Amino acid sequence: MHNLIHWISSYASVLAILVTLGVAVLLVCCLECTNCPSREKDDIFSRHEV
């Protein structure tokens, strides 16, 4: 357990960057998707489309 905590604390900045990039990619993919089936079903997207 101590080794795991030490590894996470050593690579915390790398993990934070990877998580941030992953979330950014998911947001871009979802927002740029024109034929996304969830947009047609979702009330929030249909009410707030630009």
Buried (B, 14 or more C-beta within 10 A) or exposed (E): EEEEEEEEEEEEEEEEEEEEEEEEEEEEEEEEEEEBEEBEEEEEBEEEEE
